[in-house]
Amino acid sequence: MNYLDNILFAILLILGIGYFTINVKKLIRNIKLGKDIDRSDRKGERWNNMFMIALGQSKMVKRPVAGFLHVIVYVGFIVINIEVLEIVIDGLFGTHRVFSFMGSFYNVLIGSFEILAVLVLVAVVIFFIRRNIIKLKRFVSSDLKGWPKSDGNIILYFEVVLMSLFLLMNATDFHLQNVAGGFMHFHPAGSFPISQYISALFEGVPNGTVYVIERAAWWLHITGILIFLNYLYFSKHLHILLAFPNTYFANLNPLGKFENLEAVTAEVKMMMDPNADPYAAAPADAVPAKFGASDVEDLNWVQLLNAYTCTECGRCTSVCPANITGKKLSPRKIMMDTRDRLEEVGKNIDANKGVFIPDDKTLLNDYITPEELWACTSCNACVEECPVNISPLSIIMDMRQYLVMEQSAAPMPLNAMMTNIENNGAPWQYNQQDRLNWRDEN
């Protein structure tokens, strides 16, 4: 590789990482639009969650077939990309397999990479069949259409192309390493349990042609990795990176524990304080606390992180009792809608030089309907099932709070129940004095 190649590679690397950095900054900016919430407690449990769930895939394997295949792709993605470090060094300095000085250990590494590459190809083919031929219900649901549906297949194509280029690159490299008398800078390095058989295809092919194929595969492979890196921001596969912070900052409270609204708690405490003056004038510039959430900026930053981390796998929707019985609710759609609205707000800020200009839209009604929210049974099945500890229920409950406490827009049966509690001290429409009448009937 000459100096021009080194310079071109450096430019490609700078552009790829630079664009990725710009998008990461946008991602962090968008997440920080959410309200602050303290998730700095119980650090031991949080680290354990991250290692067991994000790194160890412990919740993913609850569904053995999909879980096992996902682990193969996940491990392959992590381990094979270790070689990217070597590719970067070779690309910048014009070396050939710079880590080959590790000898036998290097042989084991390259051999492992190749075996994993084949396993990844097999897993990806099975994923493609499940998604497009068998058509599992959670992949053909009405809430997964358009771009999200295509995105699932695009990433499979990416994996096939990257793994194939990796094996082709190694096969041509192996061929050139074994040219009698040597060929250019290709010195024997690495063990190639798979690509050594592919290299047989190049027997009789001029060495110059094989070299061109090797260079093309090498450049396309590293370019594909950089494209894949930047594609993540626009894809559900952003969870590859965000699963780690998402599982760390997940809610550790028992499922079903309802968080008190600070504004309501303060109001109740004031009412119970005999020395408090309920008529004390509030500051003139005081902004009344907003109950619940009607748009993304009303949610907390962990909920927005959840939205970006959603894998769109549909496990949550597949176990949702409301969805199973034909209701409009899909927990997956709740997360996808939240992300879409957050992206819309982020683009608005970008277009207006860092300031959000009201667009007469909100997450509530424009993306998520009250019908969806009230279909939820708050059973936490979606939270329990999510492989990366996302909580669609927390968003649903915050938006319900807004409907009830800001708009008085609860369904009629719920309004009747709350009226009965207020008047009778119980959900039933019976006067308190008549509660014990049942005794007289026996």
N, C-alpha and C positions, 0 to 999 in steps of 0.2 A: 504494500500500500504506500503510495507516494504522499508527499506533503499536501497536495491538493485534496486528496481523499481525506486526510486527517482534518483539514480545515472544513471541508464540506460536512464531515461527520460532526464536528464541534458545533457548527451552525445548526444542523438538524437537532442536535441534543439541546442546545440553548432554546430553540424555538419550541420544541416539544415540552420541555420542563417549564419554560416561561409561560406558555399558554395555560398549562395545568395550574401553575401558581396563581395566575389571574383568576381562574375559576374557583380555586380553593378559597381565595379571599372573598369572592362573592358569596360562596357557600357559608363561610363563617359570618359574614355581614348579615345574610338573610336569617340565619339561626338566631343571631343576637337581637333580631327584631322582636323576639318573644320576651315575655316578662321574666324577671329574675326568679330563680328558685334555688334553694340551697341543697345540693346533693353531695356535700363534703363529709357526711357522717359515715360511720361503719365501713371504713376503708378496707378492712380485711375481707368483708363479705363482697365488696364491690370488685376487688381484685380477683377473688375466687370466681365470681360470676363471669368476669371477662375471660379468664383462662379456660373455664369449663365450657362456657356457652359459645363465645366468639371463636376462641382458638381450638377448643376441644370438640366443638360441634355436638355437645351432649343432647341438646333438644332436637337437632336435625335428625338424629338416628332413631328417634321414636317411631318414624316411619322407615322401616329397615331398607327397603329397596331404594327409594329416593335418597335416603340418608347415606347409604353406602356409596352410591354413585357420586353424590355431592362431595363426600370426603375425598374420593379419588381425584376429582377435578380440583378441589380446594388444595389438597396436598401437592398435586402436580403443578398447579399455578404458583404456589409458594416456592417449592423446591426448584423447579425448572428455571424460574426467574433468578435464581442465584447466579446462573450462568450469564445473566445480563451484565453483572458487574465485570466479568471477564470480557464480554463483548465491548463494553464501554472503554475499558482500558486498551484493548486491541485497536479499537477504532480511533482513539485519540493519539496513540503512540505508534501505530503501525506494527505492533507485535503480533505474533501468532500463538494463540492459546497460552497466554502469559502465566497461567496458574499450573502449567504442566510440570513445573519443578517439584510439585508435591508427589510425583511418582505414582505409586500404587493407589494412594488415596484419591488422586485425581482420576485414575482409571475407574475406581468405584463410583465416584461422583458422576462422571459422564455416562457410565453404564446405567446407573440409577435413573438419570434424567431420561435416557432413551426408553427404558421400560415404562416409566411413568407417562411419557408422551404417548405411547401406544395405549396404555390404560385410559388415559384422558380421551383419546380418540374413540375408544370403545364406549366409554361412559357418555360422551357427547352424542354419539349415534343413537344410543338408547334413549337419551333425553329427547332427541329430535322425534323419535318414533312415538314416545309417550305423548308429546305435545301436538304432533301433527297427523299421526296415523291412528293411534289408539284414541287420541283426543280425550284425555282425562277431563272430567267435568269442570274442574277448577281452572283449566286452561282454555275453555271455550265458553265461559260464563259471559253474560251480557255486560258485566262491568269490566271485562278485559278485552278491549277492542282497539282498533286503530294503532297508534304508535306503541302503547304498552304491549300489545300482542306481537307486533313486529319485532320489538326490542328483544323479546325472549329468543327469537330465532336468529337475530343478527349476532348476538353474542355467541351462539353456537357455531355460526359460520366463522366468526373470528377465531374461536378455539381450534377449529379444524384447520384453518389456513396457517395459524401460528405453529401448531404442532407439526404439520406437514412440512412447512419451511424449515423448521428446526431439524427434522430428520433428513431432509434433502441437503441441507447445509452440511450436516455431519457426514452424509454418505459421500458427497463430492470431496469433502476434506479428507476423508479416509482414503479415497481413491488416489488423490494427489500425494498423500503422505507415502504411499507405497509405489510410486513411480520409480522405476529402476534408475539409480543414480541421483534420485531426488528431483524435486521440482520447486524452483523458486525458494520461498521461505517455509514450505510445508514440511516440517519435521515430524517424525512419529510422536504422537501424543494422544493419550486417551484410549478408552476401551469402548467399542461400538457394537454391542450385542445385537442391535436391530439394523442400524444403517449399513453395517458391513455387507448385509445381504442385498440391500438396495443398491449399493455401489457396484454390484455385478452388472447392473443395467448400463454402466458406462464403459464396459470392456469394449475396446476397439474404437471408442470415441476419442478424437484428438484431445490431447491434454489442454490445449488452449481453450477448446470449447467447454471442457469440464470446469476449467478455471472461471470462465465467464458465468457458467451456471452457479458455481459456488459463490461468486461475488454477488450475483443477483439474489440468491437465496439469503445470503448474509445481510445485505442491505434491506431487502424486503422484510426479513424477520425483525430487525431492530426498528425499522420504520413502523411496522405493524404493531410492535409493542408500545411505541410512543403514541400511535393513533388510538390504540386500545386504552392507554392511560388517560387520554383526553376525552375519550368517548364516555368514560365512567360518569362524568358530571351530568351528562344528559341521559343516563341510563339508570335502570333499577339496580344495576350492578355496582352502584356507589356503595352498596352495603359491604362490599369487599373491604373497604377502608373504614366505614362508619360503624360497622358491627362492634368494633372494639370500644369506642367511647360510648356507644349506645347501651351496651350491656353493663358497662361500668356505672353509668349514671342512671340506670333503671331504678324504678321505685322498689324499695325493699320492704315496704309495709305489706301486711297480709292482704291478699286479694279481697276486694270488697270493702276495705276500710275507706270511708269517705273523708276527704280532706275538708276541714272547715274553712269557710271564707273569712279572711281576716276582718274585712269590713263588717260582716254580720256579727262575728264574735265580739268585736269592739262595741257594737251597738247594744248587744245583749248585756255585756258587762256594765255598760253605762246605765242601762235600765235597772240592773240589779244593785247598783250602788246608791244607797240612800242619800249620799252627800253630793251626788252628781246633779248638775243643773241641765236638764234636758232642753232648756230654752236658750242655753248659752249660744251666742252668735258665732257662727263659723267665720273664718277669715273670708274677706270679700273675694279673694282670688282662688279660693279653695275649689278644686274640681271634685265633684262627687264620685265616689268609687263606682266603677262599673261592675255589675254582677255578671259573672259568666263570660262567655266569649261569643262574639258574632263574626269576628274576623281573625286572621292569623296573628295580628299583633296583640290580641287579647289572650292568646295561648302562651304557655311558658316555653322557654328555649329548649327544654328537654322534649316537649311534644313536637316542636318543629324539627329537632334532631331525629325523632322517631319517623317523621314524614319522609325525610331524606333517606333514612336507613331502610325503609320498607322494601322487601325483596319481591313483592307482588306475587308471592308463591301461591297465595290463595288458601293456605291452610286455615287461616282465621275464618274466612267465609265458609269453608267446607264444614266447619263444626258449629257455625252460628245457628242456634235453634230458630231464630227469626227467619233467616235466609232459607233454611231447610224447609220451613213451612210455607214458603212462597212470599214472605214479606219483602219489601223493597230494599231492606238494609243489607249492605255488604261491608263488613269491617275493612276489607281491602280497599274498597272504593273510598271510604272515609279517609284513609291515609293518602291515597293517590290524589284525591281532590284537595287535601290540605297542601300537599307538595305543589300541585299545579297552581293553586292560588298564591302560595308563597313565591313561586317563580314569577308569577305575574306581577306581584308587588315589587319584587327585586328588579324586574325589567323596567317598571315604572320609575323606580329610583334612579336606575342607570340613565334612562332617557331624560330625566329632569335634573341631572347634575347633582345627585345625592339627596334629593328631596322627594318625598312621596306626594304626588298630586292626587287628591281623591278622584276615583274613577267610577263612582256610583255603583260599585260592586262590593260584595262581601262574601265571605266563605259560606255564611248562612244564606240560604235561598238561591244564590247564584250558582253554588256548587253542591251544597248539601241541603236537602229539603227537610222540613220538620217531620214529614212522614217517615223518613229514614231514621231520624233521631228517636222518635217515639216508638219505633218498632223494636228497639233494643230492650232485652230483658235484664240487662246489667248482670249477666251470669258469669262474666269473666272467662268464658270459654275461649274467646279470641286471644286474650292476654296469655292464658295458659299455653295455648298452642303455638304462638309465634316463636320461631326458632332464634330470634335475636332480641327478645324481650320488649317488643313494641306494645303500646297500650292504646288501641283505638278507643277503648271505653272511656279513658280519661278525657279525650276530646269530645266524645258524645255527651258525657255528663256536664262538661263546662258549657256546651252549647245549649243543653237543656236548661241549665241554670239561667242562662240569658233569656230564653223564651219565657220561663216562669217568672223570674224576678224583675226583668226589665220590660217585658211586653205583655205579661199576664196572658200568655198564649198557650197554656197547658190544655190538653184534651179535656173534654167535658167530664169523663169519669174521674180524672185526677183532680179537677177543680172541685167536684162534688166531695171527694174524699178530704181535701184540704179544708173546705168549708165545714165539714162535719167535725174535723179535729179542732178547728177554731171554736166552734159553737158547743160541741158536745164532749170534747176531750177524747174522742175516739173516731176511727174511720167510718163507723156505722151511723146511720141516720136515726138514732134513738136518743131521746132525752136522757141525761144522766140519772134522773130520778126513776127512770123506768128500767134501768139496767138489771136490776135484780128481780124483775117480775117473773122470770123463768122459774124461780123457786116456788111461786104460788101455784104454778100449773101442775105440780107433782103432789 
